[in-house]
Amino acid sequence: MINNKTIAVVIPAYNEENQIGLVLETMPDYVDRIILVNDCSTDNTEQLARKFSNKLGSFKLPENIKTKVGNDFYNKANEIIEKWNQEEIKYFAPAKVIHEHTNERLVIINLLKNGGVGSAIARGYKWAKDNNIDCTAVMAGDGQMDPDELSSICEPIINNSIDYVKGNRLGHKSAKALMPRRRFIGNSILSILTKIASGYWHITDTQTGFTALSNKALNQIELFNIYPRYGMPNDMLVKLNIENCTIKEVAIKPIYFIGEQSKMKIRKVIPRISWLLVRSFFKRIWIKYLYKSFHPLFILYHMGIFLLLISIPFGIKILIKVFTQTDANPVTVLAFALLFISGFQSLMFAMWMDIQDNQRLYKD
């Protein structure tokens, strides 16, 4: 515990027999529950984790404080929420939970089917939500996250009521030297796209998995709808922004070359996540700025995109004329200029409004 607040760490692991021991034995003492989600590993990840159970000790969590549910109509809303929480487990991948109803610090959740890192984290979140954990952090099973930095990740949630805290490796001076070049470039590109899609325009390192989530945020988003694979951090940011959750970045060290084996294929992941972000952008704009509360930027974004798309055929005609060294029709040129400039201005105004509206959610 920290300041009488319960702390849990979700560890997604897939074939991490070489690193899982290091992660478990260096876990700080203030962590009340260690939730290891074994994503159907084919190696000895589970067996090695079980050996650490006694070493990690036990901790009896306080009684869960649940909303009182009565039979009168005043409690009908709470009754519905409680029922949803109980029934949503069916949307998660089937799993076998070890030490679920004991006071062991280590809880092992064995997924019976490989679902991806996002799916594993979501299942760990579900356990933390059901057990009313105050602050739930995520640390990968490959040892790339320094346990000494965990307190700085959790502290803003415990003391300042921040909803979501994430590490920022790109802000560290050693990032360019330690991060593989392809990963640094790929991370930077995805971070730019995620700023636009998520509405968190001031974030820097969107791909880090070293994060912490408050109990409030844990109960606001649909955990079973979290993107199941490597786009999970990006999808998470969009979902949190739709719910107006506050966010803070904490500088952390980039850690590489400690024996970890990356399972991410850059060429496959970037196009997949980019398409996810395009869909997520429109989802955020429609839900947050139309369904929940109308905002002019909804019209400006769509008008800007529409006008730019219409300008494309005119632009192609002009380029053809340039390459064939013939004079372009003045009407075509005028139509292109009018449509392109109007569309570009609409997009810029929409982005400016988006930045202004979401600035309040980013905490320094």
C-alpha angles and dihedrals in degrees: 000000000000116000089345091303119127118239127202130179121207113208114193108201134182117172094337099144091132096053109024094085091056091050094050099043093050095049109128118251094239091068106103099191130025109199109196110191108197105203096210094289118194095208132061098286094121095043093050091047092052090057089062095054096093093040092055092056127205141283129192110221119215119261112284112254106223129185111265109249117200136176097247124095092252090072098042094106092051090046091056092049092050091051092050091051091053095046101043093079088081089068092061126083113274111267144174114226121208121201091005096141099034134083093248112133091220117071115183119202111191111199110213092211129036107252105166134258094290092052091050093050091047090054090051090049089053091056091049091048093050090050095048096240113183098212124019118191130187125221122174120241093234097076096245093129123076110231089209088068094053094090091057089052094050100038098077090054094046097044108021104035094241113164101212132017124187135182121247115211095168090064091061116097092230095055097100092046099045105033114081108253095241092050093048092052093042091048092050093051094048091046091057092049091046092053089060096042098044102038091231092119096172099056119108114184106043097166101061116114095201099105144135129213130199123233089245093056090042089062096042101061130060101250095192090059094058112123104265102219141039094317089067097106090051094047090046092057092052092050092048093049092052087057092047093242118172119240138198133186123217122196112245135175119261107236122198141148097041095123098283119145114216114221094187118109105208096202092054099037101052097055090043094050092043090057089046089054093050090054092042092052093058091042091055094047094049097044100038102034102032113021099035100033130345117244129177091234088072089065094039094052093050095041091050093050092045094051093047091051091050090050093058097080090050090049091051091051090052092049091050090053091049093051092046090046094234129132116267120228108261090223090056091050092047093048092050093048093048095046095042097046093045092047093046092049091049091052093048092050091048092050091048091052090046092053093047094048095049099040090090090063095059114082123197 
